[in-house]
Amino acid sequence: MEEVSEVVRVPAADQQNVFGQFDSHIKKLERQFKVSIIDRNGEVRISGAAPYVKMTKAVLTELAELSKRGNIIQEQNVDYAITMRMEENNEVLLEIDQDLICHTITGKPVKPKTLGQKQYVDAIRNNMIVFGLGPAGTGKTYLAMAMAITAFKSQEVERIILTRPAIEAGEKLGFLPGDLQSKVDPYLRPLYDALYQIMGAESFTRNMEKGLIEVAPLAYMRGRTLDNAYIILDEAQNTTPAQMKMFLTRIGFGSKVIVTGDSSQKDLAPGSQSGLDIAARVLHGIEGIAFCKMSSRDVVRHPLVQKIVKAYENYESKENSSVKRKSRNTAYGKNNGNRQ
């Protein structure tokens, strides 16, 4: 294969960000594309096989542009840029980066970081009810919270209602001390964390005291009609079919609903059906309801989390295949026995 060299100009102000700590991002590109990358006073020379040099140059150019826009380049950005370039999805990162949802209390921009997240955010904008499905770390809840707070601040809705089923994650916690709010707070902590980060503790407390933001367990939704509200149901895989139906029929005029969940992490009693699974089958194809399924490639936490999620996906896929194969063999054996 023909060996070539290409030069990419990375401004001095962006080099540390693009190259990574101890040049970790550059080393990753060298390993992935089997190229040599040398920096000489802002001129980054890439040498290697022509197709890989071209892809490496494109990735570095994208990362440099992201850095110029004020983004902190993380390992996840590098991994995703490599994946998209190998799939010939050109400049996807730059297109995604243009979609600014809001800023956190510290001024950090909140944006989708993957194609799956971008499709999720677009679905929320264009539909009344959106189901965000996918593994841990894909930003389902955080992006939903960002969209809700943005709509609330722009007065598109009058209030935000956040809810999740109060089910213990496979553990028996026993009696919890304190009043009712103290008992349910541990289950709702992830929602509080996102609110504090995006809205700020003071603003959140003020709006909560006014009743404009409500954080409550799912059981409190029964008997209510929720108008002009942004409603988020988190951890929906732990709802029963009856709870899911109850929740979806609370929706009033001027409201928007986001349901998030991961079907691979149910905490329901063995043999119980998940309301999220039933809803996906019953409501599929209805206009105004969108289902967005994200995968391990949309994980935006530490890269090791992405590998863990992918490993579990592969393991569960093999287990399901094995169960189906055993079922077919059992059925085949019974049929042969009946013939005899």
Buried (B, 14 or more C-beta within 10 A) or exposed (E): EEEBEBEBEBEEEBBEBBBBEEBEBBEBBBEBBEBBBEBEEBEBBBBBBEEBBBBBBBBBBBBBBBBBEEBEBBBBBBBBBBBBBEEEBEBBBBEBBEBEBBEBBEEBEBBBBBBBBBBBBBBBEEBBBBBBBBBBBBBBBBBBBBBBBBBBEEEEBBBBBBBBBBBEEEEEEEEEEEEEEEBBBEBBEBBBEBBBBBBBEEBBBEBBEEEBBBBBBBEBBEEEEBBBBBBBBBBBBBBBBEBBBBBBEBBEEBBBBBBBBBBBBBBBEEEEBBBBBBBBEBBEEEEEBBBBBBBBBBBBBEBEBBEBBBEBBEEEEEEEEEEEEEEEEEEEEEEEEEEE
